[in-house]
Amino acid sequence: MRHITFAFIIIYSSFSLANQEKSGNELIQWLSDLSRHGIDISSDHWLASVESQSDNRTQEIVQLYSNYLDRGRLDKRYFQPGWTIPNQSELPGTPSALPPIEDIQPSIPEYQYLVDALNDLQSWRGLAYQIFPNNLVLSEGDKHPAVSSLNAWLLSLDLAKGLPDNTYSQQHKDVLSSIQQEYNLIPDGRLGPMTRQVLLLITNQRIRMLKANLERIRWLPKKLPYPRVWVDIAGFMTSYKSSPQRTFYFKTIVGSPKKQTPVLKSNIENITVNPIWKVPHSIASTSLLQQQQKHSGFLAREGFRVYQSWDPKSPEIPIDSVDWNNLSEQSFSFRLEQQPGELNRLGQFKLGFRNNYSVYLHDTDKPELFNGSNLSLSFGCARVDNIETLIETIALDQGLMPVLNNYRQSETPQKIHLNKKIPIYIVYFTAWPDKTGRVRFRDDIYQLDNELISWF
């Protein structure tokens, strides 16, 4: 009987060890897949995944990294304090053992584009020395299989597209000369070891940017509603997404670095036709006051009215009754309102939504600004190019075109309340896919990446 018991113990122990080994291998694979999403696994957790013989310890690791994938690893209150968009978790209190990663990750399609871009660049980082060895130097006219690889690498880095295959061309030289000049190399336009090292440096920078922006996506709700308006600050673009298959895009001017457009989530409630611009005190007491002092009669010519104070019941006073030249930013107490018309800074339309920053989406009296190289020049609101098309599309979707057409003929302010509020997200991403799915890397116009990227 003792032999049978002993044999049973040996068989049970072997079965138990085999199960533990299988469980450990599954956990290792699960954690490895998370690394593809830009979530780095700590050395302690790698060690625990190999050595742990405790289901509780395994569950702790799964719970921790499931939360990271679902809601983000970093506290946005510290790494980007201006981020106020709430996220909602759909995870149960304790996820099942090794839940499928695709069930936890954000479901918006842009997320997967960034994941694919991250893994593409990580592959280039590993292959660069093999494809572009030290003894390889490419000059104009050279034919070499590495040229096609270089084209693909530059495309992944968002540095060039459409370069000739197989033959190293003047176009290649122009691209690399620009990169060499930026990184203080001799701008000869040739691909050699030093230029390869610069491309690897840029690759590492891009990888960190992608990880940072994947983290930002995890700060968003897991799913986003349709319809929605999406204001992409660093991409200078507003989009109206009424369904996964129907999206309209509009070039957008956003706040300057000193007057940043805030990151927020709200609901568009109304359309204003022929809006009055109620000038924020910070603008009225500085730039507009300076214009009036430099050019007498400026406020009258631009269609402004002056009110005694910011009290809504304060009376209007004649513009010429104020001694503008003796006012300063500190002593300025008036309220300025620009009336509808061709010179109105808000143009003909405004989309209103509640927020703590007094910002909104609006038209402009200077559409030529959309053709400029600098699109971060507003006082915080978003100026939308061709906003009339955006408003017509929204009005059409909500059966409000007759009302809009009627009000459009008026010269006085008219407000149209939407039948259904439209969620609006104003966001900041420095890496984001374009309409074709190609991930583009943007300038960090507000310098919001520095602390976030430093963590990765």
C-alpha positions in Angstrom: 0.0 0.0 0.0 2.9 2.3 0.8 4.4 1.7 -2.7 1.1 2.7 -4.3 0.9 5.8 -2.2 4.5 6.8 -2.9 4.0 6.2 -6.6 0.8 8.3 -6.6 2.8 11.2 -4.9 5.5 11.0 -7.6 2.9 11.0 -10.4 0.9 13.9 -8.7 4.0 15.9 -8.1 5.2 15.5 -11.7 1.7 16.5 -13.0 1.7 19.5 -10.6 5.1 20.6 -11.8 4.2 20.2 -15.4 1.1 22.3 -14.9 3.1 25.0 -13.1 5.6 25.0 -15.9 2.8 25.3 -18.5 1.2 28.1 -16.5 4.5 29.9 -16.2 5.2 29.6 -19.9 1.7 30.9 -20.7 2.3 33.9 -18.4 5.7 34.6 -20.0 4.0 34.6 -23.5 1.2 36.8 -22.2 3.7 39.3 -20.8 5.7 39.2 -24.0 2.7 40.1 -26.0 2.1 43.1 -23.8 5.6 44.4 -24.6 4.4 44.7 -28.2 1.9 47.4 -26.9 4.7 49.5 -25.5 4.2 48.2 -22.0 7.6 47.2 -20.6 7.7 44.4 -18.0 9.8 45.0 -14.9 12.6 42.6 -14.2 11.0 41.5 -10.9 7.8 40.5 -12.8 9.8 38.7 -15.4 11.6 36.8 -12.7 8.3 36.1 -10.9 6.7 34.8 -14.1 9.5 32.2 -14.3 9.8 31.2 -10.6 6.3 31.8 -9.2 4.5 28.7 -8.0 1.7 30.7 -6.5 -1.6 31.2 -8.3 -2.1 34.3 -6.2 1.2 35.8 -7.3 0.4 35.1 -11.0 -3.0 36.7 -10.5 -1.5 39.8 -9.0 0.8 40.2 -12.1 -2.1 39.6 -14.5 -4.3 42.1 -12.6 -1.5 44.8 -12.6 -0.7 44.6 -16.3 -4.3 44.2 -17.3 -4.9 47.6 -15.6 -1.9 49.1 -17.3 -3.3 48.1 -20.7 -6.8 49.2 -19.9 -6.3 52.5 -18.2 -2.6 53.4 -18.6 0.5 52.9 -16.4 1.2 56.5 -15.6 -0.9 59.0 -13.6 -2.0 61.7 -16.1 -2.5 64.2 -13.3 1.3 64.3 -13.0 2.6 63.4 -16.5 0.1 65.7 -18.3 -1.8 67.8 -15.7 -4.0 69.5 -18.3 -5.5 66.2 -19.4 -9.1 66.2 -18.1 -10.7 63.6 -20.4 -12.1 60.8 -18.1 -11.6 57.1 -19.0 -13.9 54.3 -18.1 -12.7 50.8 -17.3 -14.6 47.8 -18.6 -12.4 45.3 -16.7 -14.0 43.2 -14.0 -12.6 43.7 -10.5 -10.3 40.7 -11.0 -9.7 39.6 -14.6 -9.7 35.9 -15.4 -6.4 34.2 -15.6 -4.5 35.5 -18.7 -7.5 37.3 -20.4 -7.1 37.9 -24.1 -5.1 41.1 -24.7 -7.5 42.1 -27.6 -10.3 42.2 -25.0 -8.5 44.7 -22.8 -6.7 47.0 -25.3 -8.4 50.2 -26.5 -10.9 49.5 -29.3 -10.4 52.6 -31.4 -8.7 51.7 -34.7 -5.9 54.3 -34.3 -4.5 52.3 -31.4 -3.6 49.3 -33.5 -2.0 51.6 -36.1 0.3 52.9 -33.4 1.0 49.4 -32.1 2.0 48.2 -35.6 4.2 51.3 -36.1 5.9 50.6 -32.8 6.7 47.0 -33.7 7.8 48.1 -37.2 10.4 50.5 -35.7 11.5 48.0 -33.1 12.2 45.6 -36.0 14.2 48.3 -37.8 16.3 48.9 -34.7 17.2 45.2 -34.6 17.8 44.8 -38.4 19.7 48.0 -39.2 23.2 46.7 -38.6 22.5 43.6 -40.7 21.0 45.5 -43.6 23.3 48.5 -43.5 26.7 47.2 -42.3 29.7 49.5 -41.7 31.2 48.8 -45.0 28.1 49.9 -46.9 28.2 53.4 -48.3 25.4 54.5 -50.8 26.1 57.3 -53.2 24.1 58.8 -56.0 23.6 56.3 -58.8 24.4 53.2 -56.8 22.2 50.2 -57.4 21.8 48.0 -54.3 19.0 46.0 -52.6 19.5 48.0 -49.5 18.0 51.0 -51.2 14.5 49.5 -51.0 15.1 48.7 -47.3 16.2 52.3 -46.7 13.0 53.6 -48.4 10.9 51.4 -46.1 12.8 52.6 -43.1 12.5 56.3 -44.0 8.8 55.7 -44.6 8.4 54.1 -41.1 10.2 57.1 -39.6 7.9 59.5 -41.4 10.9 61.1 -43.0 10.2 60.4 -46.7 7.9 58.5 -49.1 7.8 57.7 -52.8 11.6 57.4 -53.2 12.9 55.5 -56.2 13.6 51.8 -55.6 16.9 50.0 -56.1 18.8 53.1 -57.3 20.2 55.7 -54.8 18.9 59.0 -56.3 19.2 62.7 -55.9 16.0 62.5 -53.9 17.7 60.2 -51.4 20.6 62.6 -51.2 18.2 65.5 -50.5 16.5 63.6 -47.6 19.7 62.4 -46.0 21.4 65.8 -46.4 18.6 67.4 -44.5 18.9 64.9 -41.7 22.7 65.1 -41.7 22.6 68.9 -41.4 20.1 68.7 -38.5 22.5 66.4 -36.6 25.7 68.2 -37.4 27.1 65.7 -39.9 28.8 66.6 -43.2 25.7 67.0 -45.5 27.1 64.9 -48.3 23.8 63.0 -48.8 25.5 59.6 -48.7 24.4 56.7 -46.5 27.2 55.5 -44.4 27.8 54.3 -40.8 27.4 57.7 -39.1 24.2 58.5 -41.0 22.9 55.0 -40.1 23.6 55.8 -36.5 21.6 59.0 -36.7 18.7 57.1 -38.3 18.9 54.7 -35.3 18.9 57.6 -32.9 15.7 59.0 -34.6 14.3 55.4 -34.5 14.8 55.3 -30.7 13.2 58.7 -30.3 10.2 57.7 -32.4 9.8 54.5 -30.4 9.6 56.5 -27.2 7.1 58.9 -28.8 4.9 55.9 -29.9 5.0 54.5 -26.4 4.0 57.9 -24.9 1.1 58.3 -27.3 -0.1 54.7 -26.8 -0.2 55.6 -23.1 -2.3 58.7 -24.0 -4.8 56.5 -25.9 -5.2 54.3 -22.8 -6.2 57.5 -20.9 -9.2 57.8 -23.2 -12.4 55.8 -22.8 -12.0 52.3 -24.2 -14.7 53.0 -26.8 -15.6 56.3 -28.4 -19.1 57.2 -29.5 -20.6 58.0 -32.9 -21.2 60.7 -33.9 -18.4 62.7 -32.3 -16.2 65.7 -33.1 -12.5 65.2 -32.6 -10.1 68.2 -32.4 -6.5 67.0 -33.0 -4.4 69.9 -31.6 -0.9 68.9 -32.7 -2.3 67.6 -36.0 -4.2 70.9 -36.7 -7.2 69.0 -37.7 -10.9 68.7 -36.7 -12.9 65.7 -37.8 -16.6 64.9 -37.6 -17.1 61.1 -37.4 -20.8 60.2 -37.8 -20.0 56.4 -38.2 -16.9 54.2 -38.7 -17.3 54.7 -42.5 -18.1 58.4 -42.6 -15.6 61.0 -41.5 -15.2 64.6 -42.6 -11.9 66.5 -42.0 -11.2 70.2 -41.6 -7.9 72.0 -41.2 -7.8 73.8 -37.8 -5.9 76.7 -36.2 -5.3 76.0 -32.5 -4.0 78.0 -29.5 -0.5 79.4 -29.5 2.1 77.9 -27.0 1.3 80.8 -24.7 -2.5 80.4 -25.1 -2.9 76.7 -25.4 -6.0 74.9 -26.5 -7.0 72.7 -23.6 -7.4 68.9 -23.7 -11.0 68.2 -22.7 -14.2 66.2 -23.3 -17.6 67.9 -23.5 -20.8 67.9 -25.6 -21.7 70.3 -28.4 -25.1 71.7 -27.6 -25.7 74.4 -30.1 -24.8 76.3 -33.3 -24.7 80.1 -33.3 -25.1 81.9 -36.5 -23.7 85.4 -36.6 -22.1 85.1 -33.2 -21.1 88.1 -31.0 -17.5 87.8 -29.8 -17.5 88.4 -26.0 -13.8 89.2 -25.7 -12.0 87.6 -22.8 -10.5 90.2 -20.4 -7.0 88.8 -21.1 -7.3 89.7 -24.8 -9.3 93.0 -24.4 -6.9 94.4 -21.8 -3.8 93.6 -23.8 -3.8 93.2 -27.6 -7.1 95.0 -28.3 -6.2 97.9 -25.9 -2.8 98.2 -27.6 -4.4 98.3 -31.1 -6.8 101.1 -29.9 -3.9 103.0 -28.4 -1.8 102.7 -31.6 -4.6 103.3 -34.0 -7.3 105.7 -32.7 -10.8 104.6 -33.6 -9.7 100.9 -34.0 -12.5 99.5 -31.8 -15.2 101.5 -33.5 -14.0 100.5 -37.0 -13.9 96.8 -36.0 -17.5 96.8 -34.7 -16.9 96.6 -31.0 -19.3 97.8 -28.3 -18.1 98.7 -24.8 -19.8 97.9 -21.5 -19.1 99.4 -18.2 -18.1 96.1 -16.5 -18.4 92.3 -16.7 -21.7 92.4 -14.9 -24.2 91.1 -17.4 -26.5 94.0 -16.5 -23.8 96.7 -16.9 -24.8 99.5 -19.4 -23.2 100.1 -22.8 -21.1 103.2 -23.0 -19.9 105.3 -26.0 -16.5 104.2 -27.2 -15.3 107.8 -27.4 -16.2 108.4 -23.7 -13.3 106.3 -22.6 -9.8 107.7 -22.3 -8.1 104.6 -23.9 -4.6 106.1 -23.8 -4.5 106.3 -20.0 -5.6 102.7 -19.5 -3.3 99.7 -18.7 -3.8 96.0 -18.5 -4.2 96.4 -14.7 -6.7 99.3 -14.8 -8.8 97.9 -17.7 -12.3 97.0 -16.4 -14.5 97.2 -19.4 -16.2 94.4 -21.3 -15.8 94.4 -25.1 -18.2 92.7 -27.5 -17.6 92.6 -31.3 -20.9 92.6 -33.3 -21.6 90.2 -36.2 -20.2 91.2 -39.5 -17.4 90.6 -42.0 -14.8 91.8 -39.4 -16.0 89.6 -36.6 -13.2 87.4 -35.4 -15.5 84.4 -34.9 -16.8 84.6 -38.5 -20.4 83.5 -39.2 -20.6 80.4 -37.1 -19.7 79.0 -33.7 -20.2 75.6 -32.1 -20.8 75.9 -28.4 -20.1 73.4 -25.6 -19.7 73.7 -21.9 -16.2 73.9 -20.5 -14.1 75.7 -17.9 -11.9 77.5 -20.4 -14.3 79.6 -22.4 -13.2 77.9 -25.6 -15.3 76.8 -28.6 -15.1 76.0 -32.3 -15.6 78.9 -34.7 -15.2 80.4 -38.1 -12.8 83.2 -38.9 -12.7 86.5 -40.6 -9.2 85.7 -42.0 -9.5 82.3 -43.9 -6.1 83.0 -45.6 -4.5 82.1 -42.3 -5.2 78.4 -43.0 -2.7 78.5 -45.8 0.1 79.6 -43.5 2.9 77.5 -42.0 2.0 78.4 -38.5 -1.4 77.1 -37.3 -0.8 77.5 -33.6 -1.7 81.2 -33.3 -5.2 81.5 -31.7 -6.0 82.6 -28.1 -7.1 79.0 -27.2 -10.3 78.5 -29.3 -10.2 76.3 -32.4 -10.7 78.1 -35.8 -12.1 75.5 -38.2 -11.5 75.9 -42.0 -14.7 75.6 -44.0 -16.7 75.3 -40.8 -19.9 76.0 -42.8 -19.6 72.5 -44.3 -19.1 71.0 -40.8 -22.2 72.8 -39.5 -24.3 71.9 -42.5 -23.4 68.2 -42.1 -24.4 68.3 -38.5 -27.6 70.1 -39.2 -28.4 67.7 -42.0 -27.8 64.7 -39.7 -30.1 66.2 -37.1 -32.9 67.5 -39.4 -32.0 71.1 -38.8 -31.2 72.4 -42.3 -34.5 74.4 -42.7 -33.7 76.2 -39.4 -30.1 76.8 -40.4 -31.0 78.1 -43.9 -33.6 80.5 -42.3 -31.2 81.8 -39.7 -28.3 82.2 -42.3 -30.3 85.0 -44.0 -30.3 87.0 -40.8 -27.7 89.5 -39.7 -28.4 89.2 -36.0 -27.2 86.4 -33.7 -29.3 83.3 -33.8 -28.8 80.1 -31.8 -29.8 76.6 -32.9 -30.1 74.0 -30.2 -29.1 70.5 -31.4 -31.7 67.8 -31.1 -28.9 65.5 -29.9 -25.8 66.6 -28.2 -22.5 65.6 -29.9 -19.6 64.5 -27.8 -16.5 66.5 -28.6 -12.9 65.4 -27.7 -10.1 67.9 -27.9 -6.9 65.9 -27.7 -3.1 66.2 -27.9 -1.2 63.4 -29.7 2.3 63.8 -31.2 2.1 60.5 -33.1 -1.2 59.7 -34.9 -2.3 57.9 -38.1 -3.4 60.0 -41.1 -6.5 59.2 -43.3 -4.5 56.3 -44.9 -3.4 54.8 -41.7 0.2 55.9 -42.0 1.5 57.1 -38.6 2.7 60.6 -38.7 5.0 62.2 -36.1 4.2 65.8 -35.2 6.0 68.7 -33.5 5.4 68.9 -29.8 4.0 72.4 -30.1 3.1 72.7 -26.4 6.2 70.8 -25.0 3.9 68.3 -23.4 5.9 65.2 -24.4 9.1 65.9 -22.3 8.1 64.4 -19.0 5.9 61.7 -20.5 8.6 60.5 -22.9 11.3 60.6 -20.1 9.5 57.7 -18.4 9.9 55.4 -21.3 
